[in-house]
Amino acid sequence: MLLEQLLGLTVGFTDKWLAGNLFAGEEPLAAVGLVAYCLAFLPVPFALPAVAATALVARAVGAGDASAARRASAQSLLVGAVIVAVAAVLLFLGGGTFLGWLGLPAGSTALAGRYLAIVLPALPAMMLIHVGMAALRGSGAMVAGLLGMTVVNLVNAGASFALATGFGGLPRLGWEGLAWGTAAGYLAGAACVAALLARRIGPRSTDWRPDGATLRRIFRVGLPAGGDAVANAACHLAFLSIVNRLGDVAAAAHSVAVTIESLAFLPGTAFQVAAATLAGQFLGARDERRARGSVWCAALACLAFMSAAAAGFLWMAEPLAGWFTGGPGRQPEVAALTARLVRIVAFAQPSLALLMVLSGGLRGGGATRPPMVVNFLGLIAIRLPLAVLLAWPEVVLPGGAGVVRAVGWGAVGAWCAMAADLTARGLAMLVIFSRVRWTRVAV
C-alpha cells in the first residue's frame, strides 16, 4: 500500500511540477490545485460501495466463504454503476456552476473547466478502479492492488508529461495534454483492475444478478461511509472556496502546500487500508482480540511515520516549496506562503495519523457511523467557521445582518483552522476507538 501511494503521489507531483515550470504565472498552479481537489472528490460517491466491498469481502475471506466474497464484490460494482449514471447527469446539469462557486478568478476557473471536460468521460473507469481496488484490498490482495495502481499512475504521469511537452514526437498539447494523460491513465487502470478482479476474486455470471440480501448489507455498511465521504468532500470544497477567495497567490500556495502535505498522507492511507482489511478479516474469523490488536499496531506504526514526516516538513519547507514553484526567485510570494502553510500543518500530523488509521479500523469492522459523526462535526463546527474568522478580514452576515470584523490572516489563518480541526478529530477518534465495542457490529 505504501508503494502504491508513492506512485499515486508522483501523478500529483507531475501535474503541479509541470504547471509550475512549463506555464507562466499563478493561474495554472491555482487551476491545477482546483483540478486536484475535483479529481480527489469525484470518486467520493463511490465510497458507499467501496467501503462496503472492503468490509464484506474481508469478512467473507476471514470466514473462508469464497462465494460470499465474489457476490459482495459484484454487487458493490453494480451499486457503483448506478452511482456513475446519477453523477453523470448531475455533472452535466451543474458542473459549470459548481466550478464558479469554488471562487477562483475567471482565468483559473476556465483552465480548470477545460481540463475537467476532457477527464469527466472517464468517470466509469474511475468507479471500476475505486470499487474494484476496494474489493481486492478486502481480499488481502495488496500486491494485485499495487500492480493495478502502477498502471494507473505510470500511464498518467508519462502520458501527461509527453502530451504537455510534445516529448517523443507527440503533439504538444500544453495544458490540455495534462488532462488527456490523466484520462489515459484511468482507462488503462480500469482494464488492469478488471483483469485482476477476474483472476483474484472471480465473480461469476450469477453473482451479477441483483441480490437483495447482499445489497441490504452493502447499504447498511456503506450508507454512513458514503454520507461521511460526501459531507467531507462538501466541507473540503467549501474550505477550498474560502481560500480561493483570497486570490491566486493564496490559491496557488494552498495547492502546492496540499501536495507537499500529501507526503504524510502516504503512510496514513497505507496503514488505514491495512487496519481496515485486517480488522475485517479477523472479525470474519471471530477473533476480536487480534482485530483490535492489528488496528493498534497499524496506528502506532503510522504515528511513527507521520511524526517523522512532520519533522521533515519543519526542516525542508522552503526547498520543497521552491521546487514546485520553479526554483528560487520564480514565484517568491507563492513559495514563501507555501512554506508557512506546510509548517503550520506539521503540528497536526500525529493527530491525523490516529484519525486516519482508527477510522479505517472501525470501517473495516463495519462500524461506519462513528467516523461519520466525528468528521462531520469537526469540519462543520471547527474548520469552516474558524477558517472564515481567521482568514478573511471581515465576514458579511447572511440576511443583511451586518458585517463582523475578522482576523484577516489570509491562507495562514485558514491552515491554522485546519490544524485545529485535525487535532480535535484525531483525539476524539482515539477516545471512541478505545471505548466503543465496535468489534460487535453485525454486517
C-alpha positions in Angstrom: 0.0 0.0 0.0 2.8 2.4 0.8 4.4 1.8 -2.6 1.1 2.2 -4.2 0.6 5.6 -2.5 4.1 6.7 -3.5 3.2 6.0 -7.2 -0.1 7.9 -6.8 1.8 10.9 -5.4 4.0 11.1 -8.4 1.0 11.9 -10.5 0.0 14.9 -8.4 3.7 16.0 -8.3 4.0 15.7 -12.1 0.9 17.8 -12.8 1.9 20.5 -10.3 5.5 20.5 -11.3 4.5 20.9 -15.0 2.0 23.6 -14.1 4.7 25.5 -12.1 7.5 25.1 -14.6 6.0 25.0 -18.1 3.4 27.7 -17.8 3.8 31.3 -16.7 2.0 33.0 -13.8 0.0 31.8 -10.9 -3.1 30.9 -12.9 -2.0 27.3 -14.0 -0.9 26.5 -10.4 -4.1 27.7 -8.9 -6.1 25.8 -11.6 -4.2 22.6 -11.1 -4.9 22.8 -7.4 -8.6 23.1 -8.1 -8.4 20.2 -10.6 -6.6 18.1 -8.0 -9.4 18.7 -5.5 -12.0 17.8 -8.1 -10.3 14.6 -9.1 -9.8 13.6 -5.5 -13.5 14.2 -4.8 -15.1 12.8 -8.0 -14.8 9.2 -6.6 -16.3 10.3 -3.3 -19.8 8.9 -4.1 -18.2 5.6 -4.7 -17.2 5.4 -1.0 -20.6 3.8 -0.4 -19.9 0.6 -2.4 -16.1 0.8 -1.9 -16.2 0.8 1.9 -18.8 -1.9 1.9 -16.8 -4.0 -0.6 -13.7 -3.9 1.7 -15.7 -4.7 4.8 -17.9 -7.5 3.3 -15.1 -9.1 1.3 -12.7 -9.1 4.2 -15.4 -10.7 6.5 -16.1 -13.3 3.9 -12.4 -14.1 3.4 -11.8 -14.3 7.1 -14.7 -16.7 7.4 -13.5 -18.8 4.4 -16.6 -18.1 2.3 -15.4 -17.5 -1.2 -18.8 -17.3 -2.8 -19.9 -14.5 -0.4 -16.7 -12.6 -1.3 -17.5 -13.0 -5.1 -21.1 -11.9 -4.6 -20.1 -8.9 -2.4 -17.6 -7.6 -5.0 -20.0 -8.0 -7.9 -23.0 -6.3 -6.1 -20.8 -3.5 -5.0 -19.8 -2.8 -8.6 -23.5 -2.8 -9.6 -24.2 -0.1 -7.0 -21.2 1.8 -8.3 -22.6 1.7 -11.9 -25.9 3.2 -10.7 -24.0 6.0 -8.9 -22.0 6.7 -12.1 -25.2 7.3 -14.0 -26.6 9.6 -11.4 -23.3 11.5 -11.0 -23.0 12.0 -14.8 -26.4 13.6 -15.0 -25.7 16.0 -12.1 -22.3 17.0 -13.5 -23.8 17.6 -16.9 -26.5 19.9 -15.4 -24.5 21.8 -12.8 -20.7 21.3 -13.5 -20.1 24.8 -14.7 -22.0 26.4 -11.8 -20.1 24.3 -9.4 -16.7 25.4 -10.6 -17.7 29.0 -10.5 -18.9 28.6 -6.9 -15.4 27.5 -5.8 -14.3 31.1 -6.0 -11.2 31.1 -8.2 -10.7 34.1 -10.6 -12.1 33.7 -14.1 -8.8 32.7 -15.8 -8.0 29.9 -13.4 -11.6 28.6 -13.4 -11.6 28.5 -17.2 -8.4 26.4 -17.2 -9.8 24.0 -14.7 -13.0 23.7 -16.8 -11.1 22.8 -19.9 -9.1 20.1 -18.0 -12.2 18.5 -16.4 -14.2 18.5 -19.7 -11.6 16.0 -21.0 -11.4 13.8 -17.9 -15.0 13.5 -16.9 -16.0 11.0 -19.6 -13.6 8.6 -17.8 -15.9 8.5 -14.7 -16.9 4.8 -15.3 -13.3 3.9 -15.3 -12.7 5.8 -12.0 -15.6 3.8 -10.5 -14.2 0.5 -11.6 -10.8 1.4 -10.2 -12.1 2.7 -6.9 -14.6 -0.1 -6.1 -12.6 -2.9 -7.7 -9.5 -2.0 -5.8 -11.5 -1.9 -2.5 -12.7 -5.4 -3.1 -9.1 -6.6 -3.9 -7.8 -5.0 -0.7 -10.6 -6.6 1.3 -9.4 -10.0 0.0 -5.9 -9.2 1.1 -4.6 -8.8 -2.5 -2.3 -5.8 -1.8 0.2 -6.8 -4.4 -2.5 -7.1 -7.0 -3.6 -3.6 -6.0 -0.1 -2.3 -6.3 0.1 -3.7 -9.9 -3.2 -2.1 -10.8 -2.4 1.3 -9.5 1.1 1.1 -11.0 -0.6 1.0 -14.4 -2.9 3.9 -13.5 -0.1 6.1 -12.2 2.7 5.4 -14.6 0.4 5.9 -17.7 -1.0 9.1 -16.1 2.4 10.6 -15.3 4.1 9.5 -18.5 1.3 10.5 -20.9 0.7 13.8 -19.1 4.3 14.8 -19.4 4.6 13.6 -23.0 1.5 15.3 -24.3 2.1 18.5 -22.4 5.6 18.9 -23.7 5.4 17.1 -27.1 8.0 14.6 -26.0 8.9 11.8 -28.4 7.3 13.4 -31.4 3.8 13.5 -29.9 1.7 16.7 -30.4 2.4 19.4 -27.8 -1.0 20.0 -26.3 0.1 22.1 -23.4 -2.5 22.4 -20.6 -4.9 20.0 -22.3 -2.1 17.4 -22.5 -2.2 17.1 -18.7 -5.9 16.2 -18.9 -5.5 13.7 -21.8 -2.7 12.0 -19.9 -4.9 11.7 -16.8 -7.8 10.2 -18.8 -5.5 7.7 -20.4 -4.3 6.6 -17.0 -7.8 6.0 -15.8 -8.8 3.9 -18.8 -5.6 1.8 -18.7 -6.0 1.3 -15.0 -9.7 0.2 -15.3 -8.7 -2.5 -17.8 -6.0 -3.8 -15.4 -8.2 -3.8 -12.4 -10.9 -5.7 -14.2 -8.4 -8.4 -15.2 -7.1 -8.6 -11.6 -10.6 -8.9 -10.2 -11.4 -11.7 -12.6 -8.3 -13.5 -11.6 -8.2 -12.9 -7.8 -11.9 -12.9 -6.8 -13.5 -14.2 -10.0 -17.2 -13.1 -9.8 -19.4 -15.5 -11.8 -22.3 -14.6 -14.0 -24.8 -15.4 -11.2 -23.0 -13.0 -8.9 -24.0 -10.1 -11.1 -27.8 -10.6 -10.6 -29.1 -8.1 -8.1 -29.3 -9.9 -4.7 -31.5 -8.3 -2.1 -29.7 -9.6 1.0 -26.3 -8.6 -0.2 -27.5 -5.2 -1.4 -29.0 -4.5 2.0 -25.7 -5.4 3.7 -23.9 -3.0 1.3 -26.2 -0.2 2.1 -26.2 -0.8 5.8 -22.4 -0.6 5.9 -21.9 1.8 3.0 -24.5 4.5 3.6 -22.8 6.0 6.6 -19.5 5.8 4.9 -20.9 7.3 1.7 -22.6 10.1 3.7 -19.3 10.7 5.5 -17.4 10.9 2.3 -19.9 13.3 0.6 -20.1 15.5 3.7 -16.3 15.5 3.9 -16.0 16.4 0.2 -18.5 19.2 0.5 -16.8 20.7 3.6 -13.3 20.4 2.0 -14.6 22.1 -1.2 -16.2 24.8 1.0 -12.8 25.2 2.7 -11.1 25.5 -0.8 -13.7 28.2 -1.7 -12.7 30.1 1.4 -9.0 30.1 0.4 -9.7 30.7 -3.3 -11.5 34.0 -2.5 -8.1 35.3 -1.1 -6.7 35.5 -4.7 -4.4 33.5 -7.0 -1.3 33.7 -4.7 -3.2 32.2 -1.8 -4.9 29.6 -4.0 -1.6 28.6 -5.7 0.2 28.3 -2.3 -2.7 26.3 -0.9 -2.5 23.9 -3.9 1.3 23.4 -3.6 1.1 23.0 0.2 -1.6 20.4 0.0 0.6 18.4 -2.4 3.5 18.6 -0.1 1.3 17.6 2.9 0.2 14.6 0.9 3.6 13.1 1.6 2.4 12.5 5.1 -0.9 11.1 3.8 1.0 8.2 2.2 1.6 6.2 5.4 -1.7 7.4 6.7 -3.6 5.9 3.8 -1.4 2.8 3.7 -1.9 1.9 7.3 -5.6 2.9 7.2 -6.2 0.3 4.5 -4.1 -2.3 6.4 -6.2 -1.7 9.5 -9.5 -2.0 7.7 -8.5 -5.2 5.9 -7.1 -6.9 9.0 -9.9 -5.8 11.3 -12.5 -7.2 8.8 -10.7 -10.5 8.2 -10.1 -11.2 11.9 -13.7 -10.4 12.8 -14.8 -12.7 10.0 -12.6 -15.4 11.7 -14.3 -14.4 15.1 -11.1 -13.2 16.6 -11.9 -9.9 18.3 -8.6 -9.7 20.2 -6.5 -9.8 17.0 -8.9 -7.4 15.2 -8.3 -4.8 17.9 -4.6 -5.5 18.1 -4.0 -5.2 14.4 -5.5 -1.7 14.3 -3.5 -0.6 17.3 -0.3 -1.9 15.6 -1.2 -0.1 12.4 -1.9 3.1 14.4 1.4 3.1 16.2 3.4 2.4 13.0 1.6 5.2 11.2 2.1 7.6 14.1 5.9 7.0 13.8 5.9 7.6 10.1 3.8 10.7 10.1 5.7 12.2 13.1 8.9 11.8 11.0 7.1 13.4 8.1 6.1 16.4 10.3 9.8 16.8 11.3 10.7 16.8 7.6 8.1 19.5 6.9 9.5 21.8 9.6 13.1 21.3 8.3 12.5 21.2 4.5 9.6 23.6 3.9 11.4 26.2 1.8 13.2 23.8 -0.5 10.1 21.8 -1.2 8.1 25.0 -1.9 10.8 26.3 -4.2 10.9 23.1 -6.2 7.2 23.2 -7.0 7.2 26.9 -8.0 10.1 26.6 -10.5 13.2 27.3 -8.3 14.5 30.3 -6.4 13.0 33.7 -7.4 10.5 32.4 -9.9 7.3 32.8 -7.8 8.7 34.1 -4.5 5.3 35.1 -3.0 3.8 31.7 -3.6 6.9 29.8 -2.4 7.1 31.9 0.9 3.5 31.4 1.7 3.6 27.7 0.8 6.5 27.1 3.3 4.5 28.9 6.1 1.4 26.7 5.4 3.4 23.5 5.5 5.0 24.3 8.8 1.6 25.0 10.3 0.1 21.7 9.4 3.2 19.8 10.5 2.0 20.1 14.1 -1.3 18.2 13.3 0.3 15.2 11.7 0.3 12.9 14.8 -3.4 13.5 15.4 -4.1 13.0 11.7 -2.3 9.6 11.9 -4.7 8.5 14.7 -7.7 9.9 12.9 -7.0 8.0 9.6 -6.0 4.6 11.0 -8.5 4.3 13.7 -11.3 5.4 11.3 -10.1 2.8 8.9 -10.2 0.1 11.5 -13.7 1.0 12.5 -14.9 1.0 8.9 -13.2 -2.3 8.2 -15.2 -3.8 11.1 -18.4 -2.4 9.8 -18.7 0.5 12.4 -19.0 3.3 9.8 -21.2 5.6 11.8 -18.7 6.9 14.5 -16.2 8.2 11.9 -19.0 9.9 10.0 -20.2 11.8 13.2 -16.7 12.8 14.2 -15.7 14.0 10.7 -18.9 16.0 10.1 -18.9 17.7 13.5 -15.2 18.6 13.2 -15.5 20.1 9.8 -18.8 22.0 10.4 -18.2 23.1 14.0 -14.4 23.8 13.9 -12.7 24.0 10.5 -15.1 26.1 8.3 -16.3 28.7 10.8 -12.8 29.1 12.2 -11.3 29.4 8.7 -13.6 32.2 7.8 -12.9 34.1 11.0 -9.1 33.7 10.8 -8.7 34.0 7.0 -11.0 36.9 5.9 -10.6 40.5 7.1 -14.4 40.7 7.6 -17.4 38.4 7.4 -20.7 39.5 5.8 -23.6 38.0 7.8 -26.5 36.4 6.0 -29.8 38.2 5.5 -28.2 41.7 5.7 -27.5 41.3 9.4 -24.3 43.3 9.1 -20.5 42.8 8.9 -18.3 41.3 11.5 -14.6 42.2 11.7 -12.4 39.1 11.5 -8.7 38.4 12.0 -7.6 38.6 8.3 -4.6 36.3 8.4 -5.3 35.0 4.9 -4.3 31.5 3.9 -2.3 31.2 7.1 -5.5 31.6 9.2 -7.3 29.0 7.1 -4.5 26.5 7.7 -4.5 27.2 11.4 -8.1 26.3 11.4 -7.3 23.1 9.5 -4.6 22.1 12.0 -7.0 22.7 14.9 -9.7 20.6 13.3 -7.4 17.7 12.6 -6.1 17.7 16.1 -9.6 17.7 17.7 -10.8 14.9 15.4 -7.8 12.7 16.0 -8.2 12.9 19.8 -11.9 12.3 19.5 -11.4 9.2 17.4 -8.8 7.9 19.9 -11.5 8.1 22.7 -14.2 6.5 20.5 -12.0 3.6 19.4 -10.9 2.9 22.9 -14.4 2.8 24.4 -16.9 1.7 21.7 -17.4 -2.0 21.3 -17.1 -1.7 17.5 -16.0 -5.4 17.2 -19.6 -6.4 17.9 -21.1 -4.6 14.9 -23.0 -7.0 12.7 -22.6 -6.7 9.0 
